[in-house]
């Protein structure tokens, strides 16, 4: 069963929302954040990427970074750029990219269900990044950005959400990247109760994006529970901010790879070694159009790689993933990339940047070879989570990204 909870959202006045809503902290670097905040003191990046207001040389995990986040968050509220709703609500959040809509329910989910694994995960977290989010949540005493969750679509929930989106929205704006963001506040208590009841029949939720945020928020609940002798389980710290989308609304893009060198191989030696596990052909087609095929850009030439049938186990939901096939048959044995989560020789490029980015990094001489991937499906993600297994890192790239600062969840009661 999925427990969802309304909350007293902290959000911007209607006229401020377009300036305040910001890309998630983990999809842009500090330099990009500085450019985005230049001339925009209302950008929520001042809270989620507070290093933009400090010396560029500062360590991102320095205590001054978290202190600045708290200072900026308090200042935003003092300035009236963020105001807390007087009553708890559920919210409906719609995003439109290239004419395609995804509509989700913004609410709070429970840390308890995260630990019981009725909120299922499919990726491992990195200790340093999890600790970073833990400190950020603890210092500002709020969930600044939502966790992106999904569930198997349910007609009864769809119907209730569709009734809400026929009403006048609270926000409706187009961000600089041409993504449209629309928010409704559900003020009808009867409708809120119906939505909560329908979700209670949803057996599990899945973390689509935001594993570090959900892990950190759930750890906060444990820490504060241990420190509170009067703990009841109803305190706000027991819940974290999320947006829940039906699975058939989601769009997963390719998450591509690029490697700095050929691990001591000449291009000819490298191609020869690939023949063991792949059939290779030169092509003008840059993106694969079906599973178990890969695009490869090497020395100004695109190749199509097709995995041979004996190079993977089709019955294994993890080993049969394209990202696993590439890792197990090419990146690890030929290029020496044993742990893609830590190896500095590999980088990952989201499909939103296009094939030209894969060509650019190789043509620049900074990388030797790039690989374009066929996107992982949401059905594959759920199957792996249901089996209690873990996907390889960087298996999925969801678009559009949820904006931070649209609605914030305070951990104060």
C-alpha positions in Angstrom: 0.0 0.0 0.0 1.2 3.5 -0.8 0.7 6.1 1.9 0.5 9.7 0.6 0.0 12.8 2.7 -0.9 16.4 2.0 1.4 19.1 3.4 1.6 22.8 3.8 3.7 23.7 0.8 6.1 26.5 0.8 5.9 28.2 -2.7 6.3 31.4 -4.6 3.7 34.0 -5.3 2.3 33.5 -8.9 4.4 36.3 -10.4 7.6 35.1 -8.8 7.3 31.4 -9.6 8.8 31.6 -13.2 12.0 33.2 -11.8 12.3 31.0 -8.8 11.7 27.5 -10.2 15.1 25.9 -11.0 16.6 22.8 -12.6 17.6 20.1 -10.1 20.9 20.5 -8.3 22.4 17.4 -9.8 21.9 18.0 -13.5 24.0 21.1 -13.7 27.5 21.9 -12.4 28.5 25.0 -10.4 29.7 27.0 -13.4 26.4 26.4 -15.2 24.5 27.4 -12.0 26.5 30.6 -11.8 25.5 31.5 -15.3 21.8 30.7 -14.6 21.7 32.8 -11.5 23.4 35.8 -12.9 21.0 38.7 -12.8 18.3 36.5 -11.1 18.5 36.8 -7.3 15.2 34.9 -7.1 16.5 31.6 -8.6 16.1 28.7 -6.2 19.6 27.6 -7.2 20.8 30.1 -4.6 19.4 27.5 -2.1 20.1 24.2 -3.9 23.5 25.3 -5.4 24.5 27.9 -2.8 28.2 27.8 -3.9 27.1 30.3 -6.6 27.3 33.0 -3.9 30.7 31.9 -2.6 34.2 31.8 -3.8 34.4 29.6 -7.0 37.3 27.6 -5.4 35.3 26.4 -2.4 34.9 22.7 -1.8 31.2 21.8 -2.5 31.0 19.9 0.8 32.4 22.7 2.9 30.2 23.6 5.9 30.0 27.2 4.6 28.1 25.9 1.6 25.3 24.4 3.7 25.3 27.5 5.9 24.8 29.7 2.9 21.9 27.5 1.7 20.2 28.0 5.1 20.8 31.8 5.0 19.5 32.1 1.4 16.4 30.0 2.2 15.5 32.1 5.2 16.1 35.3 3.1 13.8 34.1 0.4 11.0 33.6 3.0 11.8 37.0 4.5 11.6 38.7 1.1 8.2 37.1 0.5 9.5 35.1 -2.4 8.4 32.0 -0.6 5.2 31.7 1.4 3.8 28.7 3.2 0.3 27.6 2.6 -1.9 27.8 5.7 -3.5 24.4 5.2 -2.1 21.1 4.0 -2.8 20.3 0.3 -2.0 17.8 -2.4 -0.8 19.4 -5.7 -1.0 18.4 -9.3 2.1 19.2 -11.4 2.0 19.0 -15.2 5.0 19.4 -17.5 4.9 19.7 -21.2 8.0 19.1 -23.4 7.7 19.1 -27.2 3.9 18.8 -27.0 4.1 15.7 -24.7 2.6 15.9 -21.3 3.3 14.2 -18.0 1.0 14.8 -15.1 1.9 13.9 -11.5 0.7 14.2 -8.0 2.9 16.2 -5.6 2.6 15.0 -2.1 4.6 13.6 0.8 5.6 9.9 1.0 6.8 8.1 4.1 10.3 7.2 5.1 8.9 4.1 6.7 7.8 2.8 3.4 11.1 3.6 1.8 12.8 1.4 4.5 10.2 -1.4 4.1 10.9 -1.3 0.3 7.3 -0.7 -0.7 9.0 2.3 -2.3 11.3 0.4 -4.5 14.8 1.4 -5.7 16.8 0.4 -8.7 20.1 2.2 -8.2 22.8 2.3 -5.6 23.7 5.6 -4.1 27.1 7.1 -3.6 28.0 7.7 0.1 29.4 11.3 -0.5 26.4 12.4 -2.5 23.9 10.9 -0.1 25.7 12.6 2.8 25.6 15.9 0.9 21.8 15.8 0.6 21.5 14.7 4.2 23.3 17.8 5.4 21.4 20.0 3.0 18.0 18.8 4.2 19.1 18.9 7.8 20.4 22.4 7.6 17.6 24.1 5.8 15.0 21.8 7.5 13.2 21.2 4.3 13.0 19.0 1.2 14.1 21.5 -1.4 13.6 19.2 -4.4 11.1 16.5 -5.0 11.8 12.8 -5.5 10.5 11.5 -8.9 8.4 8.4 -8.2 6.2 6.3 -10.5 3.5 3.7 -10.1 1.6 1.4 -12.4 -1.1 3.6 -13.9 -4.5 3.3 -12.3 -7.7 4.6 -14.1 -9.4 5.7 -11.0 -6.4 7.9 -10.0 -6.2 9.2 -13.6 -9.9 10.2 -13.5 -9.5 12.2 -10.3 -6.4 14.0 -11.5 -8.1 14.8 -14.8 -10.9 16.5 -12.9 -8.3 18.7 -11.2 -6.5 19.8 -14.4 -9.8 21.1 -15.8 -9.7 23.8 -13.1 -7.8 27.0 -13.2 -4.1 26.4 -12.3 -2.1 28.3 -9.7 0.9 28.5 -12.0 1.4 28.2 -15.7 4.7 29.3 -17.2 7.3 28.3 -19.7 10.9 28.0 -18.5 13.9 29.2 -20.6 14.4 25.7 -21.9 10.8 25.7 -23.4 9.5 23.2 -20.8 6.0 24.3 -19.7 5.2 23.9 -16.0 1.6 24.0 -14.6 0.6 23.6 -11.0 -2.8 23.1 -9.4 -3.5 23.3 -5.6 -6.2 20.7 -4.6 -8.4 22.6 -2.1 -11.3 20.2 -2.2 -10.9 18.0 0.9 -13.3 15.4 -0.4 -11.2 15.0 -3.6 -8.0 14.9 -1.5 -9.5 12.0 0.6 -10.5 10.1 -2.5 -7.0 10.4 -4.0 -5.4 9.2 -0.7 -7.8 6.3 -0.6 -7.1 5.3 -4.2 -3.3 5.3 -3.6 -3.8 3.1 -0.5 -4.6 0.4 -3.0 -1.4 0.9 -5.0 0.9 -1.9 -3.8 4.3 -0.2 -4.5 5.9 3.0 -5.7 9.2 3.1 -7.7 12.0 5.7 -7.4 12.4 6.8 -11.0 14.9 9.7 -10.3 16.2 11.0 -7.0 17.8 8.1 -5.2 20.1 10.3 -3.2 17.3 12.7 -2.2 15.0 9.8 -1.1 17.8 8.1 0.8 18.8 11.3 2.6 15.3 12.2 3.5 14.7 8.8 4.9 17.9 8.9 6.9 16.8 12.2 8.4 13.7 10.6 9.7 15.7 7.9 11.5 18.1 10.4 13.0 15.4 12.7 14.3 13.3 9.8 15.6 16.2 8.7 17.7 16.7 12.2 19.1 13.0 12.7 19.9 11.8 10.9 23.0 8.2 12.0 22.2 8.3 10.6 18.7 4.8 9.7 17.4 5.4 9.0 13.7 3.3 11.9 12.6 6.0 14.5 12.7 6.8 16.1 9.3 10.4 14.7 9.3 8.8 11.3 8.8 7.7 12.3 5.3 9.5 13.5 2.2 8.5 15.5 -0.9 7.7 13.5 -4.1 5.9 13.8 -7.4 4.1 10.5 -8.4 3.6 9.9 -12.1 1.7 7.0 -13.7 4.3 4.8 -15.5 2.8 5.4 -19.0 3.3 9.2 -18.7 7.1 8.9 -18.4 9.7 9.5 -21.1 13.1 7.8 -20.7 15.8 9.1 -23.0 19.1 7.4 -23.9 22.0 7.8 -21.4 25.1 7.6 -23.5 28.7 6.8 -22.7 32.1 8.3 -23.8 35.6 7.1 -22.8 38.8 9.0 -22.8 41.1 6.4 -24.3 41.2 2.9 -25.9 43.0 1.3 -23.0 46.3 1.0 -25.0 44.6 -0.4 -28.1 45.0 1.1 -31.5 41.6 1.7 -33.3 42.3 -1.4 -35.4 43.0 -3.6 -32.4 40.0 -2.2 -30.6 37.7 -3.0 -33.5 39.1 -6.5 -33.8 38.4 -7.2 -30.1 34.8 -6.1 -30.5 34.2 -8.9 -33.0 34.0 -11.4 -30.2 30.7 -10.1 -28.9 29.4 -7.8 -31.5 28.8 -7.6 -35.3 30.1 -4.4 -36.6 29.1 -2.3 -39.6 29.8 1.3 -40.7 26.7 3.4 -40.8 25.3 7.0 -41.0 22.7 6.1 -38.4 23.8 7.6 -35.1 21.1 6.4 -32.7 20.2 2.8 -32.3 16.6 2.0 -33.1 16.2 -1.3 -31.2 17.4 -3.1 -28.1 20.8 -4.8 -28.1 22.2 -2.5 -30.7 24.6 0.4 -30.1 26.0 3.4 -32.0 29.7 3.9 -31.7 31.6 7.0 -32.8 35.3 6.4 -33.4 37.8 8.5 -35.4 35.1 10.5 -37.2 33.1 7.4 -38.2 29.8 6.0 -36.8 29.5 2.2 -36.4 26.5 0.0 -35.6 27.3 -2.7 -33.0 24.8 -5.6 -32.6 25.2 -7.8 -29.6 25.7 -11.5 -30.4 23.2 -13.8 -28.9 25.8 -15.6 -26.7 27.0 -12.4 -25.1 24.2 -12.0 -22.6 21.6 -14.0 -20.7 18.1 -13.0 -22.1 16.4 -14.4 -19.0 18.2 -12.1 -16.6 16.4 -8.7 -16.3 19.7 -7.0 -15.4 22.2 -8.8 -17.5 20.0 -8.4 -20.6 19.9 -4.6 -20.3 21.7 -2.8 -23.0 23.8 -0.9 -20.5 24.9 -4.3 -18.9 25.7 -5.8 -22.3 27.9 -2.9 -23.2 29.6 -2.9 -19.7 30.2 -6.6 -19.6 31.3 -7.2 -23.1 33.1 -3.9 -24.0 33.7 -1.3 -21.3 35.0 -3.8 -18.7 37.0 -6.4 -20.7 38.3 -4.3 -23.5 38.5 -0.7 -22.2 39.2 -1.6 -18.6 36.3 0.3 -17.0 35.6 -1.9 -14.1 33.5 0.5 -11.9 31.7 3.1 -14.0 30.6 4.8 -10.9 34.1 5.7 -9.9 36.3 5.5 -13.0 37.4 8.9 -14.2 38.0 7.7 -17.7 34.3 7.4 -18.5 31.7 10.1 -18.7 27.9 10.0 -19.3 25.9 12.2 -21.6 22.1 12.5 -21.3 20.2 12.1 -24.6 18.8 15.6 -24.2 22.2 16.8 -25.4 21.9 15.0 -28.7 24.3 13.0 -30.8 26.3 16.1 -31.6 27.6 16.1 -28.1 29.0 12.5 -28.5 30.7 13.6 -31.7 32.0 16.9 -30.2 33.8 15.3 -27.2 35.6 12.8 -29.5 36.4 15.3 -32.3 37.9 17.6 -29.6 40.4 14.9 -28.7 39.4 14.8 -25.1 37.7 11.4 -25.5 38.5 8.6 -27.8 35.2 6.9 -28.4 31.5 7.5 -27.7 28.6 5.1 -27.5 24.9 5.9 -28.2 22.4 3.7 -26.3 18.8 2.5 -26.9 16.8 3.9 -23.9 15.9 1.6 -21.0 12.1 1.2 -20.7 10.0 1.9 -17.7 8.9 -1.7 -17.8 12.5 -2.9 -17.5 13.0 -0.5 -14.5 10.0 -1.8 -12.7 10.8 -5.5 -13.4 14.3 -5.1 -12.0 13.0 -3.3 -8.9 10.4 -5.9 -8.4 13.1 -8.6 -8.5 15.0 -6.7 -5.8 17.9 -6.2 -8.2 20.0 -3.1 -9.1 20.5 -1.5 -12.4 24.0 -0.5 -13.6 24.7 3.2 -12.9 23.5 5.8 -15.4 20.9 3.5 -16.9 18.0 6.0 -17.3 17.7 9.7 -18.2 14.2 11.1 -17.5 12.9 14.2 -19.3 11.6 16.6 -18.5 13.3 17.1 -15.1 11.2 18.2 -12.1 11.9 21.8 -11.1 13.1 22.5 -7.6 11.3 25.4 -5.8 7.9 24.9 -7.3 6.7 23.6 -4.0 8.9 22.9 -0.9 8.2 20.7 2.0 9.2 22.0 5.5 10.2 19.4 8.1 8.8 21.6 10.8 5.3 20.7 12.0 
